[in-house]
Amino acid sequence: ISDPVVNSIIIQTFGDLEKKKIIESVMNSPKIIYEIIKDCNLPQTSGYRKINVLIDDGFLIPIKFEIKENKRIYRYISIFKNLKIDINSNKITVSVQLNELQQKQCSFLQIITK
């Protein structure tokens, strides 16, 4: 990815240690929000806020849901399988490998391919 706007969003997101922990928590297996917060040892309010920002920004994608007490509870997974950030002089390049199931839903990929 060489789009400076997309790179900036990715770098800012991974610069936030809590958001980074959240993404790493769901890179390999989908989890409900409660499990993510518990695994990352985050305060509930800020944990929900950061997870919702990651969902809105397209970093986390709902893949399935279960119904508990007549409510849909979604499991989320990261769009990334691997991520590498290269900084050479003034040029920043981000290399990503997407989770296969999420490629069609990835808002970053849609931006890049338009």
PyMOL commands that set and color helices and strands:
alter all, ss='L'
color gray80, all
select helices_A, chain A and resi 4-15+17-25+33-40+44-57+100-102+107-113
alter helices_A, ss='H'
color red, helices_A
select strands_A, chain A and resi 60-68+71-78+80-88+91-98
alter strands_A, ss='S'
color yellow, strands_A
deselect
rebuild
show_as cartoon
